[in-house]
Amino acid sequence: MKRSAPQEAPEIQVEVQGQMPPGVIDYAREKVGVLTDRTREPVLFARVRLTQVANPATERPAIAQASLDVNGRPARAHVSARTITEAVDLLQDRLTVRLERLEQHWEARRGKTPVPGPHQWRHGSEPTPRPDYFPRPVDERQVVRHKSYSLAQESPDEAAFELEMMDYDFHLFTDIATGEDSVLYRSDPTGYRLAQVHPQPGLAGPVAVPLTVSELPAPRMTLAEAKQRLDIGGLPFVFFADDSSGRGNVLYHRYDGHYGLICPAE
């Protein structure tokens, strides 16, 4: 990835939480700075957040997150490791894949044929564990983040691109072919799974990504019932149809042990 013209490198903001070893802030700036110097499109903003979880029960207590603005297009990464320096190394690897994937997307939009690089993106090929969530007791868990927005109308291929570029575990959207509230998530190391409020597998058009479609409708339930299912099932999130609106919602485990809720804006 090379820029067409020299661009001024952005100042990389590094935020830390918890006890950090000496020099780790400069180390993170250097690792991310190498990538911002190599992108074809200018990086307008870059922020890294490093967190050292104090809880001894957490298997991978070191968390590294990055958020980049690449000429108006966001690219994010979120990894965990046993040490913070290992997490920064994994973060650089994950961002490399994100930026190369974004470059291929731009080349395709320009009508060019993307040239595979040494880190050619393959779904599921990134050895970057997701952060564990804090084992908070069930009776202490609350919905501390409630995000409501107009769902993007897009195809499963576009949803997969957004999921990978934003480093999401799932992506809630409206399927453009069926008009159904849908959630896309990783089903195994090589593919995606699509669930819908009212599944219509026969109406789904051809897709480029490896995809399976659930034939089960999203369960209709209240938020309290969704919390119960999330706690009992041990899953990272629950996709359900809100009992009042009938729209697709996602309740998920946050890394602090609380819940997050994503729902469509009415």
ABEGO torsion letter per residue (X at the ends): XBBABBBBBBBBBBBBBEBBBBGAAAAAAAAAAAAAAABABBBABBBBBBBBBABAABABABBBBBBBBBGGBBBBBBBBBABAAAAAAAAAAAAAAAAAAAAAAAAAAAGBBBBBBAABBBBGABBBBBBBBBBBBAAABBBABBBBBBBBBBBAAAAAAAAAAAGBABBBBBBAAAGBBBBBBBABAABBBBBBABBBAAABBBBABBBBBBABBBBBBBAAAAAAAAAAAGBABBBBBBAAAGBBBBBBBBAAGBBBBBBBBX
